């Protein structure tokens, strides 16, 4: 399946907003903006390598889970 690079950018912006607060969100959003500047296979390979680096650098952030708060969890006690 092929996907338009602009649509990939839009999905990333939807999840990170256009003003991300976390370092991982800022980094991902900036990488997404560079997608439409790729002009050849060498640039595509370099972008993919940097994307892999993102997963390595932000692995802990990406696998983090939110602790549930009984006050905000459905069925929780007040």
PyMOL commands that set and color helices and strands:
alter all, ss='L'
color gray80, all
select helices_A, chain A and resi 5-16+23-33+35-37+41-57+59-62
alter helices_A, ss='H'
color red, helices_A
deselect
rebuild
show_as cartoon
